[in-house]
Amino acid sequence: MKKLYFGTAIILILVLFFSGFVGAQDEEENDFSPVPVEGITLDPPPPEVAIGDDHIICVEILPDNATNKIVIWSSSNPDVATVEAIDELCALVTPLKPGTAIITATTEDGSFTETFTIDVDYPEVTPPTGGMQGSFLAVGALFILAVAAVVRRYKAKLH
């Protein structure tokens, strides 16, 4: 009976040794050193946007296997356009009122930056054509735009 336990123990030790559970392991497998960020690229939205025309922008962190890919977003003029992170690499740019803002993306690791300028303007309104009915529609559209502008200004004052 003792020979059976001893033989089983030897086989178990050999299996564990050759499968990598016991004994020396390759040092490269345990290399958990962080990979630093070496750069950032940004695909900006169009330079001219209209109020209410939100854009999602994303950056690419170089190298692709960098350990810390956190990006900090900022706007030089948050009254004109805000920027809010929606995940690790992307943000939502929201144009609020006419003007110019510089949007900046900065990596947490290494402080690499990319910027772009965004010019915000009122949306274009094309009046409908076609007799009296078109005129009423145009007046209605202008009224809706005026009410929307008043509501945005009121909301902006609350913040």
PyRosetta script that sets phi, psi and omega in degrees:
from pyrosetta import init, pose_from_sequence

init()
pose = pose_from_sequence("MKKLYFGTAIILILVLFFSGFVGAQDEEENDFSPVPVEGITLDPPPPEVAIGDDHIICVEILPDNATNKIVIWSSSNPDVATVEAIDELCALVTPLKPGTAIITATTEDGSFTETFTIDVDYPEVTPPTGGMQGSFLAVGALFILAVAAVVRRYKAKLH")
pose.set_psi(1, -39.4)
pose.set_omega(1, 179.7)
pose.set_phi(2, -65.1)
pose.set_psi(2, -33.8)
pose.set_omega(2, 179.3)
pose.set_phi(3, -65.5)
pose.set_psi(3, -35.4)
pose.set_omega(3, 179.4)
pose.set_phi(4, -65.8)
pose.set_psi(4, -45.3)
pose.set_omega(4, 178.1)
pose.set_phi(5, -64.9)
pose.set_psi(5, -42.3)
pose.set_omega(5, -179.2)
pose.set_phi(6, -64.9)
pose.set_psi(6, -42.2)
pose.set_omega(6, 179.4)
pose.set_phi(7, -66.5)
pose.set_psi(7, -40.0)
pose.set_omega(7, 178.0)
pose.set_phi(8, -65.9)
pose.set_psi(8, -40.5)
pose.set_omega(8, 179.0)
pose.set_phi(9, -63.7)
pose.set_psi(9, -42.1)
pose.set_omega(9, 179.5)
pose.set_phi(10, -63.5)
pose.set_psi(10, -45.4)
pose.set_omega(10, 179.9)
pose.set_phi(11, -61.9)
pose.set_psi(11, -43.0)
pose.set_omega(11, 179.5)
pose.set_phi(12, -62.7)
pose.set_psi(12, -43.1)
pose.set_omega(12, 178.3)
pose.set_phi(13, -63.0)
pose.set_psi(13, -42.5)
pose.set_omega(13, 179.2)
pose.set_phi(14, -64.7)
pose.set_psi(14, -42.0)
pose.set_omega(14, 178.7)
pose.set_phi(15, -62.9)
pose.set_psi(15, -46.3)
pose.set_omega(15, 179.1)
pose.set_phi(16, -63.9)
pose.set_psi(16, -40.7)
pose.set_omega(16, -178.8)
pose.set_phi(17, -63.2)
pose.set_psi(17, -47.6)
pose.set_omega(17, -176.4)
pose.set_phi(18, -78.9)
pose.set_psi(18, -16.0)
pose.set_omega(18, 177.2)
pose.set_phi(19, -89.8)
pose.set_psi(19, -4.6)
pose.set_omega(19, 174.2)
pose.set_phi(20, 98.3)
pose.set_psi(20, 1.4)
pose.set_omega(20, 179.3)
pose.set_phi(21, -77.9)
pose.set_psi(21, -28.8)
pose.set_omega(21, -178.3)
pose.set_phi(22, -125.8)
pose.set_psi(22, 146.0)
pose.set_omega(22, 177.0)
pose.set_phi(23, 98.8)
pose.set_psi(23, -171.2)
pose.set_omega(23, -176.1)
pose.set_phi(24, -70.6)
pose.set_psi(24, 139.9)
pose.set_omega(24, 175.3)
pose.set_phi(25, -116.4)
pose.set_psi(25, 158.9)
pose.set_omega(25, 177.9)
pose.set_phi(26, -62.9)
pose.set_psi(26, 129.7)
pose.set_omega(26, -177.4)
pose.set_phi(27, -65.4)
pose.set_psi(27, -30.8)
pose.set_omega(27, -178.3)
pose.set_phi(28, -66.4)
pose.set_psi(28, -27.9)
pose.set_omega(28, 179.3)
pose.set_phi(29, -66.0)
pose.set_psi(29, -28.4)
pose.set_omega(29, -177.5)
pose.set_phi(30, -99.4)
pose.set_psi(30, 12.7)
pose.set_omega(30, -179.1)
pose.set_phi(31, -83.2)
pose.set_psi(31, 99.8)
pose.set_omega(31, -178.5)
pose.set_phi(32, -107.0)
pose.set_psi(32, 29.9)
pose.set_omega(32, -179.3)
pose.set_phi(33, -69.5)
pose.set_psi(33, 140.7)
pose.set_omega(33, -178.1)
pose.set_phi(34, -66.7)
pose.set_psi(34, 148.0)
pose.set_omega(34, 176.6)
pose.set_phi(35, -99.1)
pose.set_psi(35, 115.3)
pose.set_omega(35, -176.3)
pose.set_phi(36, -74.2)
pose.set_psi(36, 153.9)
pose.set_omega(36, 175.0)
pose.set_phi(37, -72.7)
pose.set_psi(37, 137.5)
pose.set_omega(37, 179.7)
pose.set_phi(38, -113.6)
pose.set_psi(38, -9.7)
pose.set_omega(38, -179.7)
pose.set_phi(39, 174.6)
pose.set_psi(39, 175.9)
pose.set_omega(39, -178.2)
pose.set_phi(40, -146.6)
pose.set_psi(40, 140.6)
pose.set_omega(40, 173.0)
pose.set_phi(41, -126.1)
pose.set_psi(41, 151.2)
pose.set_omega(41, -174.0)
pose.set_phi(42, -133.6)
pose.set_psi(42, 136.2)
pose.set_omega(42, 174.6)
pose.set_phi(43, -106.0)
pose.set_psi(43, 94.5)
pose.set_omega(43, -173.0)
pose.set_phi(44, -74.6)
pose.set_psi(44, 160.2)
pose.set_omega(44, 174.1)
pose.set_phi(45, -74.8)
pose.set_psi(45, 178.3)
pose.set_omega(45, 176.4)
pose.set_phi(46, -57.2)
pose.set_psi(46, 147.1)
pose.set_omega(46, -177.0)
pose.set_phi(47, -67.8)
pose.set_psi(47, -23.4)
pose.set_omega(47, 179.5)
pose.set_phi(48, -118.3)
pose.set_psi(48, 123.2)
pose.set_omega(48, -179.6)
pose.set_phi(49, -132.6)
pose.set_psi(49, 162.3)
pose.set_omega(49, -179.9)
pose.set_phi(50, -101.7)
pose.set_psi(50, 155.5)
pose.set_omega(50, 176.4)
pose.set_phi(51, -55.7)
pose.set_psi(51, 134.4)
pose.set_omega(51, 179.6)
pose.set_phi(52, 83.8)
pose.set_psi(52, -2.6)
pose.set_omega(52, -178.4)
pose.set_phi(53, -95.8)
pose.set_psi(53, 76.4)
pose.set_omega(53, -176.7)
pose.set_phi(54, -64.7)
pose.set_psi(54, 150.5)
pose.set_omega(54, 178.9)
pose.set_phi(55, -135.6)
pose.set_psi(55, 139.1)
pose.set_omega(55, 172.3)
pose.set_phi(56, -96.8)
pose.set_psi(56, 127.9)
pose.set_omega(56, 177.8)
pose.set_phi(57, -120.7)
pose.set_psi(57, 147.7)
pose.set_omega(57, -178.9)
pose.set_phi(58, -133.4)
pose.set_psi(58, 154.1)
pose.set_omega(58, 176.0)
pose.set_phi(59, -115.1)
pose.set_psi(59, 161.3)
pose.set_omega(59, 172.5)
pose.set_phi(60, -117.5)
pose.set_psi(60, 127.4)
pose.set_omega(60, 179.3)
pose.set_phi(61, -93.9)
pose.set_psi(61, 134.1)
pose.set_omega(61, 179.1)
pose.set_phi(62, -113.1)
pose.set_psi(62, 136.4)
pose.set_omega(62, -6.4)
pose.set_phi(63, -73.0)
pose.set_psi(63, 168.5)
pose.set_omega(63, -176.3)
pose.set_phi(64, -62.5)
pose.set_psi(64, -27.7)
pose.set_omega(64, -177.9)
pose.set_phi(65, -97.4)
pose.set_psi(65, 21.5)
pose.set_omega(65, 177.3)
pose.set_phi(66, -58.8)
pose.set_psi(66, 142.6)
pose.set_omega(66, -175.7)
pose.set_phi(67, -71.7)
pose.set_psi(67, -49.0)
pose.set_omega(67, -176.7)
pose.set_phi(68, -105.8)
pose.set_psi(68, 104.4)
pose.set_omega(68, -178.1)
pose.set_phi(69, -104.5)
pose.set_psi(69, 21.6)
pose.set_omega(69, -178.6)
pose.set_phi(70, -73.0)
pose.set_psi(70, 133.9)
pose.set_omega(70, -179.5)
pose.set_phi(71, -118.8)
pose.set_psi(71, 136.7)
pose.set_omega(71, 176.9)
pose.set_phi(72, -105.4)
pose.set_psi(72, 125.6)
pose.set_omega(72, -176.7)
pose.set_phi(73, -104.9)
pose.set_psi(73, 145.9)
pose.set_omega(73, 175.8)
pose.set_phi(74, -151.4)
pose.set_psi(74, 157.6)
pose.set_omega(74, 176.7)
pose.set_phi(75, -121.9)
pose.set_psi(75, 134.7)
pose.set_omega(75, 178.7)
pose.set_phi(76, -72.1)
pose.set_psi(76, -19.9)
pose.set_omega(76, -177.6)
pose.set_phi(77, -142.8)
pose.set_psi(77, 79.8)
pose.set_omega(77, -176.5)
pose.set_phi(78, -65.6)
pose.set_psi(78, -11.6)
pose.set_omega(78, 174.0)
pose.set_phi(79, -73.2)
pose.set_psi(79, -27.9)
pose.set_omega(79, -179.1)
pose.set_phi(80, -90.9)
pose.set_psi(80, -47.3)
pose.set_omega(80, -178.9)
pose.set_phi(81, -149.5)
pose.set_psi(81, 133.2)
pose.set_omega(81, 176.4)
pose.set_phi(82, -103.5)
pose.set_psi(82, 158.5)
pose.set_omega(82, 175.8)
pose.set_phi(83, -135.9)
pose.set_psi(83, 131.4)
pose.set_omega(83, -176.5)
pose.set_phi(84, -135.9)
pose.set_psi(84, 127.3)
pose.set_omega(84, 178.6)
pose.set_phi(85, -62.8)
pose.set_psi(85, 135.3)
pose.set_omega(85, 176.2)
pose.set_phi(86, -112.1)
pose.set_psi(86, -16.8)
pose.set_omega(86, 170.3)
pose.set_phi(87, -161.7)
pose.set_psi(87, -165.8)
pose.set_omega(87, -173.8)
pose.set_phi(88, -62.5)
pose.set_psi(88, -33.7)
pose.set_omega(88, -173.4)
pose.set_phi(89, -119.2)
pose.set_psi(89, -6.5)
pose.set_omega(89, -174.8)
pose.set_phi(90, -124.5)
pose.set_psi(90, 156.7)
pose.set_omega(90, 179.7)
pose.set_phi(91, -143.5)
pose.set_psi(91, 159.5)
pose.set_omega(91, 177.7)
pose.set_phi(92, -105.8)
pose.set_psi(92, 122.5)
pose.set_omega(92, 175.9)
pose.set_phi(93, -99.8)
pose.set_psi(93, 124.4)
pose.set_omega(93, -178.8)
pose.set_phi(94, -117.9)
pose.set_psi(94, 110.1)
pose.set_omega(94, 175.8)
pose.set_phi(95, -73.1)
pose.set_psi(95, 130.3)
pose.set_omega(95, -174.7)
pose.set_phi(96, -111.3)
pose.set_psi(96, -39.7)
pose.set_omega(96, -179.0)
pose.set_phi(97, -153.7)
pose.set_psi(97, 162.1)
pose.set_omega(97, -178.1)
pose.set_phi(98, -59.8)
pose.set_psi(98, 139.6)
pose.set_omega(98, 179.0)
pose.set_phi(99, 151.4)
pose.set_psi(99, -166.9)
pose.set_omega(99, -177.6)
pose.set_phi(100, -125.9)
pose.set_psi(100, 140.4)
pose.set_omega(100, 176.7)
pose.set_phi(101, -140.2)
pose.set_psi(101, 148.7)
pose.set_omega(101, 174.9)
pose.set_phi(102, -107.6)
pose.set_psi(102, 122.0)
pose.set_omega(102, 179.1)
pose.set_phi(103, -98.1)
pose.set_psi(103, 131.4)
pose.set_omega(103, -177.0)
pose.set_phi(104, -123.5)
pose.set_psi(104, 136.7)
pose.set_omega(104, 172.5)
pose.set_phi(105, -116.4)
pose.set_psi(105, 124.8)
pose.set_omega(105, -178.4)
pose.set_phi(106, -126.5)
pose.set_psi(106, 130.8)
pose.set_omega(106, 178.0)
pose.set_phi(107, -74.6)
pose.set_psi(107, 141.8)
pose.set_omega(107, 176.8)
pose.set_phi(108, -68.0)
pose.set_psi(108, -37.9)
pose.set_omega(108, 178.7)
pose.set_phi(109, -92.3)
pose.set_psi(109, 111.8)
pose.set_omega(109, 176.2)
pose.set_phi(110, 93.0)
pose.set_psi(110, -13.6)
pose.set_omega(110, 179.1)
pose.set_phi(111, 54.8)
pose.set_psi(111, 39.8)
pose.set_omega(111, 173.8)
pose.set_phi(112, -75.8)
pose.set_psi(112, 140.7)
pose.set_omega(112, -176.6)
pose.set_phi(113, -128.3)
pose.set_psi(113, 152.0)
pose.set_omega(113, 170.3)
pose.set_phi(114, -136.6)
pose.set_psi(114, 141.0)
pose.set_omega(114, 179.3)
pose.set_phi(115, -133.5)
pose.set_psi(115, 160.2)
pose.set_omega(115, 169.3)
pose.set_phi(116, -151.0)
pose.set_psi(116, 152.5)
pose.set_omega(116, 179.7)
pose.set_phi(117, -99.8)
pose.set_psi(117, 137.8)
pose.set_omega(117, 179.2)
pose.set_phi(118, -125.1)
pose.set_psi(118, 129.4)
pose.set_omega(118, 176.9)
pose.set_phi(119, -105.5)
pose.set_psi(119, 122.2)
pose.set_omega(119, -177.0)
pose.set_phi(120, -105.7)
pose.set_psi(120, 136.1)
pose.set_omega(120, 178.5)
pose.set_phi(121, -139.5)
pose.set_psi(121, 170.8)
pose.set_omega(121, 176.7)
pose.set_phi(122, -67.7)
pose.set_psi(122, 150.4)
pose.set_omega(122, 177.0)
pose.set_phi(123, -67.8)
pose.set_psi(123, 147.7)
pose.set_omega(123, 177.6)
pose.set_phi(124, -72.9)
pose.set_psi(124, 137.4)
pose.set_omega(124, 176.6)
pose.set_phi(125, -116.7)
pose.set_psi(125, 120.3)
pose.set_omega(125, 177.0)
pose.set_phi(126, -105.0)
pose.set_psi(126, 112.2)
pose.set_omega(126, -178.6)
pose.set_phi(127, -67.0)
pose.set_psi(127, 142.3)
pose.set_omega(127, 177.8)
pose.set_phi(128, -69.2)
pose.set_psi(128, 154.0)
pose.set_omega(128, 178.5)
pose.set_phi(129, -105.8)
pose.set_psi(129, 156.9)
pose.set_omega(129, 174.4)
pose.set_phi(130, 120.5)
pose.set_psi(130, 72.5)
pose.set_omega(130, 170.4)
pose.set_phi(131, 62.6)
pose.set_psi(131, -155.0)
pose.set_omega(131, -174.4)
pose.set_phi(132, -66.5)
pose.set_psi(132, -35.7)
pose.set_omega(132, -179.5)
pose.set_phi(133, -62.2)
pose.set_psi(133, -39.7)
pose.set_omega(133, 177.7)
pose.set_phi(134, -63.1)
pose.set_psi(134, -37.0)
pose.set_omega(134, 179.3)
pose.set_phi(135, -65.4)
pose.set_psi(135, -43.1)
pose.set_omega(135, 178.3)
pose.set_phi(136, -63.3)
pose.set_psi(136, -39.5)
pose.set_omega(136, 178.4)
pose.set_phi(137, -64.9)
pose.set_psi(137, -40.0)
pose.set_omega(137, 179.5)
pose.set_phi(138, -64.1)
pose.set_psi(138, -43.5)
pose.set_omega(138, 178.8)
pose.set_phi(139, -63.9)
pose.set_psi(139, -41.3)
pose.set_omega(139, 178.0)
pose.set_phi(140, -62.2)
pose.set_psi(140, -42.2)
pose.set_omega(140, 179.1)
pose.set_phi(141, -64.2)
pose.set_psi(141, -42.6)
pose.set_omega(141, 178.7)
pose.set_phi(142, -63.8)
pose.set_psi(142, -38.9)
pose.set_omega(142, 178.1)
pose.set_phi(143, -62.8)
pose.set_psi(143, -43.8)
pose.set_omega(143, 179.6)
pose.set_phi(144, -62.3)
pose.set_psi(144, -43.0)
pose.set_omega(144, 178.5)
pose.set_phi(145, -63.7)
pose.set_psi(145, -39.1)
pose.set_omega(145, 179.4)
pose.set_phi(146, -65.6)
pose.set_psi(146, -42.7)
pose.set_omega(146, 178.5)
pose.set_phi(147, -64.5)
pose.set_psi(147, -41.5)
pose.set_omega(147, 179.2)
pose.set_phi(148, -62.5)
pose.set_psi(148, -39.6)
pose.set_omega(148, 178.5)
pose.set_phi(149, -64.9)
pose.set_psi(149, -40.6)
pose.set_omega(149, 179.2)
pose.set_phi(150, -65.0)
pose.set_psi(150, -42.3)
pose.set_omega(150, 179.9)
pose.set_phi(151, -63.6)
pose.set_psi(151, -43.1)
pose.set_omega(151, 179.3)
pose.set_phi(152, -62.9)
pose.set_psi(152, -41.9)
pose.set_omega(152, 179.0)
pose.set_phi(153, -64.1)
pose.set_psi(153, -41.4)
pose.set_omega(153, 178.7)
pose.set_phi(154, -62.4)
pose.set_psi(154, -44.6)
pose.set_omega(154, 179.1)
pose.set_phi(155, -64.3)
pose.set_psi(155, -38.7)
pose.set_omega(155, 179.7)
pose.set_phi(156, -63.8)
pose.set_psi(156, -36.1)
pose.set_omega(156, 179.3)
pose.set_phi(157, -69.8)
pose.set_psi(157, -28.8)
pose.set_omega(157, 179.1)
pose.set_phi(158, -71.2)
pose.set_psi(158, -28.3)
pose.set_omega(158, -178.7)
pose.set_phi(159, -85.5)
pose.dump_pdb("model.pdb")
